């Protein structure tokens, strides 16, 4: 999603955009874990949250994947559009670093974060898929939180 606003080009690349009547309601950034960005993520998240303010109520363009090629589409970045970081796993990061990030939940103005599983990483090496699934703990509270937030946005 791209727009020119706040004296600069604003660009974000969400994995999923929930749209109703050509207005974005929510954007989701899906991450398997925070392993690659574990130390920089709090600063990155804060900057992204501030960037969203420049996008609200603006016309944005994005490329939608189709069968053959990407198609450019325009829509309005809704006044109440929220960003959700959806972490599949709480692994591949030390508990102290994760704790710092989790303390930011619920306090960001335009975004939030949910963690869907705990215990072992879904991509755990040396075990079968069935064994990994047996060891994973589903975080129902965060699933419910995300569902509730999306429903409140009208998604």
C-alpha positions as CSV (number, residue, x, y, z in Angstrom):
1,X,0.0,0.0,0.0
2,X,1.5,3.3,-1.0
3,X,0.4,7.0,-0.7
4,X,2.1,10.3,-0.8
5,X,1.3,12.1,2.5
6,X,3.1,13.7,5.5
7,X,5.5,15.2,3.0
8,X,6.8,11.8,2.0
9,X,5.9,8.6,0.3
10,X,4.3,6.2,2.7
11,X,4.7,2.5,1.9
12,X,3.7,-0.6,3.8
13,X,3.5,-4.1,2.6
14,X,1.0,-6.1,4.6
15,X,0.4,-9.8,4.1
16,X,-3.4,-9.4,4.3
17,X,-5.7,-6.4,3.9
18,X,-9.3,-6.7,5.1
19,X,-11.5,-4.4,3.0
20,X,-15.2,-3.5,3.0
21,X,-16.7,-1.3,0.3
22,X,-13.2,-0.1,-0.9
23,X,-12.2,1.0,2.6
24,X,-9.5,-0.9,4.5
25,X,-10.6,-2.1,8.0
26,X,-7.5,-4.0,9.1
27,X,-4.1,-5.0,7.8
28,X,-2.2,-8.0,9.0
29,X,1.5,-8.6,9.0
30,X,2.0,-12.3,9.4
31,X,5.3,-13.5,10.9
32,X,6.4,-17.0,11.7
33,X,8.5,-15.5,14.5
34,X,10.6,-12.5,15.3
35,X,13.9,-14.2,15.0
36,X,15.3,-12.1,12.1
37,X,14.3,-8.8,13.7
38,X,14.2,-9.6,17.4
39,X,16.3,-6.7,18.7
40,X,15.0,-4.0,16.4
41,X,11.3,-4.9,16.5
42,X,10.2,-2.6,19.3
43,X,11.6,0.5,17.4
44,X,10.3,-0.8,14.1
45,X,6.9,-1.3,15.6
46,X,6.8,2.2,17.1
47,X,7.8,3.8,13.8
48,X,5.2,1.8,11.9
49,X,2.5,2.8,14.3
50,X,3.3,6.4,13.8
51,X,3.4,5.9,10.0
52,X,-0.2,4.6,10.1
53,X,-1.4,8.0,11.3
54,X,-0.3,9.5,7.9
55,X,-2.2,6.8,6.0
56,X,-5.6,7.2,7.7
57,X,-8.3,8.6,5.4
58,X,-5.9,8.6,2.4
59,X,-6.3,7.0,-1.0
60,X,-3.7,4.3,-1.3
61,X,-2.8,2.0,-4.1
62,X,-1.8,-1.6,-3.8
63,X,-1.1,-4.6,-6.0
64,X,-3.4,-7.5,-5.6
65,X,-2.1,-10.9,-6.7
66,X,-4.2,-12.5,-9.4
67,X,-3.9,-15.7,-11.3
68,X,-1.6,-14.3,-14.0
69,X,-0.1,-11.0,-12.7
70,X,-0.4,-8.4,-10.0
71,X,-3.2,-5.9,-10.5
72,X,-3.1,-2.3,-9.2
73,X,-6.0,-1.3,-7.1
74,X,-6.9,1.8,-5.2
75,X,-8.8,2.1,-1.9
76,X,-9.2,4.4,1.1
77,X,-7.1,3.6,4.1
78,X,-9.9,3.8,6.7
79,X,-9.9,6.2,9.6
80,X,-10.0,3.3,12.0
81,X,-7.8,0.9,10.2
82,X,-5.6,-1.0,12.5
83,X,-2.4,-3.0,11.9
84,X,-2.1,-6.4,13.6
85,X,1.2,-8.2,13.8
86,X,0.3,-11.9,13.9
87,X,3.1,-14.0,15.2
88,X,2.7,-17.7,14.6
89,X,5.2,-18.7,17.3
90,X,6.7,-17.2,20.4
91,X,10.0,-19.1,19.8
92,X,13.3,-18.2,18.1
93,X,13.7,-15.3,20.5
94,X,14.9,-15.2,24.1
95,X,12.1,-14.7,26.7
96,X,13.6,-11.4,27.9
97,X,13.5,-9.9,24.4
98,X,10.0,-11.3,23.8
99,X,8.9,-9.8,27.2
100,X,9.9,-6.3,26.1
101,X,7.8,-6.7,22.9
102,X,4.8,-8.2,24.7
103,X,4.7,-5.2,27.1
104,X,4.0,-3.0,24.1
105,X,0.8,-4.8,23.4
106,X,-2.4,-2.8,23.9
107,X,-0.6,0.5,24.2
108,X,0.1,1.3,20.6
109,X,-2.3,3.8,19.1
110,X,-2.9,2.2,15.7
111,X,-1.6,-1.4,16.0
112,X,-1.3,-4.4,18.1
113,X,0.3,-7.8,18.3
114,X,-0.9,-11.3,18.9
115,X,1.0,-14.6,19.4
116,X,-0.9,-17.6,18.2
117,X,1.2,-20.5,19.6
118,X,3.6,-21.2,22.4
119,X,5.9,-24.0,23.5
120,X,7.7,-25.2,20.4
121,X,8.3,-23.7,17.0
122,X,6.0,-25.2,14.2
123,X,9.2,-25.6,12.1
124,X,11.0,-27.5,14.8
125,X,13.8,-29.6,13.3
126,X,14.2,-33.3,14.1
127,X,10.5,-34.1,14.7
128,X,7.7,-35.1,12.5
129,X,4.9,-32.6,11.8
130,X,2.5,-34.7,13.9
131,X,4.9,-34.6,16.9
132,X,5.5,-30.9,16.5
133,X,1.7,-30.3,16.6
134,X,1.4,-32.4,19.7
135,X,3.9,-30.1,21.4
136,X,2.5,-26.8,20.3
137,X,0.2,-24.9,22.7
138,X,-2.5,-22.9,21.0
139,X,-2.8,-19.4,22.5
140,X,-6.6,-19.2,22.5
141,X,-6.7,-15.9,24.3
142,X,-4.8,-14.2,21.5
143,X,-6.9,-15.8,18.8
144,X,-10.0,-14.6,20.6
145,X,-8.5,-11.1,21.0
146,X,-7.7,-10.9,17.3
147,X,-11.2,-12.1,16.4
148,X,-12.8,-9.6,18.7
149,X,-10.8,-6.7,17.4
150,X,-11.5,-7.6,13.8
151,X,-15.2,-7.9,14.6
152,X,-15.2,-4.5,16.2
153,X,-13.7,-3.0,13.1
154,X,-16.6,-4.5,11.1
155,X,-14.4,-7.1,9.4
